[in-house]
Amino acid sequence: MQAQAHKRPLNVSFKRGSKAERVYRERAGLPQTEAIAPGVKPHKSHDLHYHGGKIIPDLHFKNFYVGGNAWQQSDISNIDTALAAAMSDAHLNNVMQQYFPGNITTTFDGSEKLSGPAPKTVSQTTIQQIVTTLATQGKFAGSDLTKTVFNFMLPPKTVLNDDTTASSAKSHDSDKPDAKKKGAIPLDDDVDSLHGLGGYHGSVHVNGQTVYYAVGVYSQIESNGTENGIVAFDQPWKNVVATFYHELNEARTDADVDDAIRAGNDPSAIKFLGWTSRQGEECGDYPVFEVRNNLNLVFQEVELASGQGTVPVQFQYSDHVHGPEGPVTTPDPKVHGPHAQVAQPA
């Protein structure tokens, strides 16, 4: 009998037409059991549905800059300022509030450099080890872990992959079952930021607590013409902001997706999921998939509701318009579904 393919909800950002898209689309799915962006058609079949998992209405986030020695302070300042403004913008939040029983808030808890040079490659194992180490050192002691996402910004030229083997460097033995980290999220085919991967979010269980994280690439065109990450704007820092806007909105609407992925095809895995489509997509996924290579349809600099300039974001999926939606002046209607009470952490 042929083994059943492992289906998993999506918790990554990737570019249409890339290797990353092919790999993740092949595996996407759930465990067995009016202001739409111009140029995009509505697709009700990709509407998000609530599955009972944890959501985070009052989100906190903190930025960590990996390979701190390789970062320019101007980039850090631009990213911190724009991401904080985007996540707290009233008109952008008018779209996301449809998935919550009440209002949503976002608080930026500052940023910090992680000293050292830029790593050549960062894997999922690498990020999980960094998160575990920082938690053990008490770095997160002042944060409410039930509602905080820690962002790990990768510096220029660092390549991100989704490898869950013991080493961030791939080897010929890494495809062997005994080379995979026990208990890790199932390993997909080789996918990295040179082939369309932009970032992903997840969680790590440390000392009986769950720590939520997101990781993303410094997306830019390298000197040899290679695209690292998802390049949609004229400056790399803007790409970083859009990537983490995507990841933070997905983390707040589907916090425990990693637990669902770890559970594999067990039907009980669905209990971990917050808002996803029937195809396993989170709020940031289908908008990128739908526009193909016309990224400018959903990656745009938008005016802040405060009138204090613009921010680069990626439009998120809205059930109200059945597709990606930009900022709106009044809150979208609440989505009907079993979300009258916000799920509490286990």
C-alpha positions in Angstrom: 0.0 0.0 0.0 1.3 3.4 -0.9 2.0 5.6 2.1 -0.4 8.5 2.6 1.2 11.8 1.7 1.7 14.1 4.7 -0.7 17.1 4.3 0.1 20.2 6.2 -1.4 23.7 6.7 0.8 26.5 5.4 2.8 28.7 7.7 5.3 30.1 5.2 5.6 32.9 2.7 6.7 32.0 -0.8 6.8 33.4 -4.3 4.5 32.2 -7.1 6.2 30.0 -9.6 9.1 29.1 -7.3 10.4 25.8 -6.1 9.1 26.7 -2.6 5.6 27.2 -4.0 5.7 23.8 -5.8 6.8 21.9 -2.7 4.4 23.6 -0.3 1.4 23.5 -2.7 1.9 19.8 -3.2 1.7 19.2 0.6 -0.9 21.9 1.5 -4.1 20.8 3.1 -5.9 20.1 6.4 -5.8 16.9 8.5 -8.3 14.4 7.2 -11.6 14.5 8.8 -15.9 45.0 -1.5 -12.5 46.4 -1.6 -10.7 43.5 -3.1 -7.3 44.3 -4.5 -7.8 45.7 -8.1 -6.9 43.1 -10.7 -7.7 40.1 -8.4 -10.9 38.1 -8.8 -12.8 37.0 -5.7 -12.5 33.3 -4.8 -14.9 32.3 -2.1 -13.6 28.7 -2.1 -10.4 30.1 -0.4 -12.3 31.8 2.4 -10.8 31.3 5.9 -12.6 29.1 8.5 -12.1 28.9 12.2 -11.1 25.5 13.6 -11.0 26.2 17.3 -7.3 26.9 17.8 -5.6 29.8 19.5 -5.8 33.4 18.1 -4.1 36.5 19.6 -6.2 39.7 19.5 -3.8 41.7 21.7 -0.5 40.9 20.0 2.9 41.9 21.2 6.1 41.5 19.1 9.8 42.1 19.5 12.4 42.2 16.7 15.8 40.4 17.0 18.4 41.2 14.3 20.4 38.0 13.7 24.1 38.6 12.8 23.9 42.1 14.4 27.3 43.1 13.1 26.0 42.9 9.5 23.1 45.3 9.9 23.0 49.0 9.1 21.3 51.0 11.8 19.2 52.9 9.1 17.7 49.6 8.1 16.9 48.6 11.6 15.3 52.0 12.3 13.2 51.8 9.1 12.0 48.3 9.8 11.1 48.9 13.4 9.2 52.1 12.7 7.3 50.9 9.6 6.4 47.4 11.0 5.1 48.9 14.3 3.1 51.5 12.3 1.6 48.9 9.9 0.6 46.4 12.7 -1.1 49.1 14.7 -2.7 51.0 11.7 -6.5 51.3 12.1 -7.3 51.0 8.5 -5.2 47.8 8.0 -6.6 46.4 11.2 -10.1 47.0 10.0 -9.5 44.1 7.6 -8.0 41.7 10.2 -10.6 42.4 12.9 -13.2 40.4 11.0 -11.5 37.2 12.4 -11.8 38.3 16.1 -14.7 38.7 18.4 -13.7 42.2 19.4 -11.1 44.9 18.6 -7.5 43.9 18.0 -4.4 45.7 19.3 -0.7 45.4 18.6 2.2 46.5 20.8 5.8 46.8 19.6 8.2 45.8 22.4 11.4 47.1 20.9 14.3 45.5 19.1 17.7 44.1 19.8 20.7 43.0 17.9 22.1 39.5 18.3 25.8 40.0 18.1 28.0 38.2 15.6 28.6 38.0 11.9 26.0 37.2 9.3 25.4 33.4 9.1 25.6 31.9 5.6 22.6 29.7 6.1 19.8 29.5 8.7 17.5 26.6 9.0 14.4 25.9 11.0 16.5 23.9 13.4 18.8 26.9 13.8 16.0 29.3 14.7 14.5 26.8 17.1 17.8 26.5 18.8 18.2 30.2 19.0 14.7 30.6 20.5 15.4 27.8 23.0 18.7 29.3 24.0 17.3 32.8 24.5 14.4 31.4 26.5 16.7 29.4 28.7 18.9 32.5 29.3 15.8 34.4 30.5 15.8 36.8 27.5 12.0 36.5 27.3 11.3 36.8 31.0 9.7 40.2 30.8 7.3 39.2 28.0 3.9 37.6 28.1 4.6 34.5 26.1 0.9 33.8 25.5 0.6 36.8 23.3 4.1 37.7 22.1 5.8 36.8 18.8 9.6 37.1 18.6 10.7 38.1 15.1 14.1 37.0 13.8 15.3 39.2 11.0 18.1 37.7 8.9 20.8 40.0 7.6 21.8 40.6 4.0 23.0 37.5 2.1 21.9 35.0 4.7 19.9 32.1 3.1 16.9 30.7 4.9 15.8 27.1 4.5 13.2 24.9 6.2 15.6 22.1 7.1 14.8 20.4 10.4 17.9 18.2 10.5 20.4 18.6 13.3 22.6 20.9 11.3 21.8 24.0 9.3 24.2 22.8 6.6 22.6 20.2 4.3 24.5 17.0 3.6 24.0 14.0 1.4 22.8 12.1 4.5 20.2 14.6 5.4 17.5 12.8 3.5 17.9 9.6 5.5 15.2 9.1 8.1 17.7 8.7 10.9 19.2 12.1 10.1 16.0 13.9 10.9 15.6 15.5 14.2 13.3 13.4 16.4 10.0 15.1 17.0 10.7 17.8 14.5 8.2 19.2 12.0 8.3 16.9 9.0 11.0 17.8 6.5 9.8 19.1 3.1 11.9 18.8 0.0 14.9 21.1 -0.1 13.4 24.6 0.0 15.3 27.8 0.6 15.1 31.6 0.1 17.0 31.3 -3.2 14.0 29.4 -4.5 11.1 31.6 -3.4 11.0 31.1 0.4 10.4 34.4 2.2 9.9 33.4 5.8 7.7 31.4 8.2 6.3 31.4 11.7 6.1 28.7 14.3 6.5 27.8 18.0 8.9 26.1 20.3 8.0 24.4 23.6 10.5 25.3 26.3 10.2 24.3 29.9 6.5 23.8 29.6 5.9 27.1 27.9 5.2 27.9 24.3 7.3 30.5 22.6 6.1 31.9 19.3 8.5 33.1 16.6 8.7 34.3 13.0 11.8 34.4 10.8 12.3 36.2 7.5 14.9 37.0 4.9 16.5 40.3 3.9 14.9 40.0 0.5 17.0 41.6 -2.3 18.6 40.9 -5.7 22.2 39.8 -5.1 25.1 41.1 -7.2 25.0 38.0 -9.3 21.4 38.5 -10.2 20.0 35.9 -7.8 16.9 36.7 -5.9 17.1 35.9 -2.2 13.6 35.9 -0.6 10.7 37.8 -2.2 11.6 41.1 -3.8 8.6 43.3 -4.2 9.8 46.8 -3.4 12.6 49.2 -4.4 14.5 48.8 -1.1 15.3 45.6 0.8 14.1 46.9 4.2 10.6 47.4 2.7 10.6 43.8 1.7 11.5 42.8 5.2 8.5 44.8 6.6 6.1 43.2 4.2 7.3 39.7 5.0 6.9 40.2 8.7 3.5 42.0 8.3 2.5 38.7 6.6 4.0 36.5 9.3 2.6 38.4 12.3 -0.9 38.5 10.9 -0.7 34.8 10.3 0.7 34.1 13.7 -2.1 36.1 15.4 -4.8 34.2 13.5 -3.3 30.8 13.6 -0.8 30.7 16.5 -0.4 27.0 17.0 0.0 25.9 13.4 3.3 24.2 14.2 1.5 21.8 16.6 -0.9 20.9 13.9 2.0 20.3 11.5 3.8 18.1 14.0 0.7 16.0 14.5 0.7 15.1 10.8 -2.4 13.4 9.4 -3.9 12.7 12.8 -7.5 14.2 12.5 -7.1 15.6 16.0 -4.4 18.0 14.6 -7.1 20.3 13.3 -7.9 21.4 16.9 -4.7 23.4 16.9 -5.6 25.5 13.9 -7.1 29.0 14.1 -8.2 30.5 10.8 -7.2 28.7 7.6 -8.8 27.9 4.3 -10.0 24.4 3.3 -6.8 24.2 1.3 -4.7 24.8 4.5 -3.8 28.4 3.6 -3.4 31.1 6.2 -4.4 34.7 5.7 -1.3 35.8 3.9 -0.9 32.8 1.5 -3.6 32.9 -1.2 -3.1 36.6 -2.0 0.5 35.9 -3.1 -0.5 32.7 -4.9 -3.3 34.4 -6.8 -1.4 37.3 -8.3 1.3 35.1 -9.8 4.3 37.3 -10.7 2.2 40.5 -10.4 3.4 41.1 -6.9 2.5 44.8 -7.1 -1.2 43.9 -6.9 -0.8 42.9 -3.2 2.6 44.3 -2.2 2.0 48.0 -1.9 3.0 51.0 0.1 -0.2 52.3 1.7 -1.2 55.5 3.5 -1.4 55.3 7.3 -4.7 56.1 8.8 -2.9 58.7 10.9 -1.7 60.5 7.8 1.9 60.2 8.9 3.3 58.7 5.7 3.2 55.3 4.1 4.2 51.7 5.0 5.0 48.7 2.8 2.7 45.8 3.4 1.3 42.7 1.8 -2.5 42.6 1.6 -4.1 39.8 3.6 -7.0 37.6 2.7 -10.4 38.9 3.6 -13.5 36.7 3.8 -15.5 39.9 3.4 -14.3 40.3 -0.2 -13.2 36.8 -0.8 -9.7 37.8 -1.7 -6.8 40.1 -0.7 -8.0 43.4 0.7 -6.1 46.7 1.3 -6.8 49.1 4.1 -10.4 50.2 4.6 -11.9 53.1 6.6 -14.5 51.1 8.5 -14.2 47.6 10.0 -15.2 44.7 7.9 -18.2 42.7 9.3 -17.3 39.9 11.7 -17.0 36.5 10.0 -19.7 34.2 11.1 -18.3 31.2 12.9 -17.5 29.6 16.2 -15.2 32.3 17.4 -17.2 34.0 20.1 -14.6 33.2 22.6 -10.9 33.5 22.0 -9.0 30.3 22.5 -6.8 30.2 25.5 -3.3 28.7 25.5 -3.1 25.1 26.5 
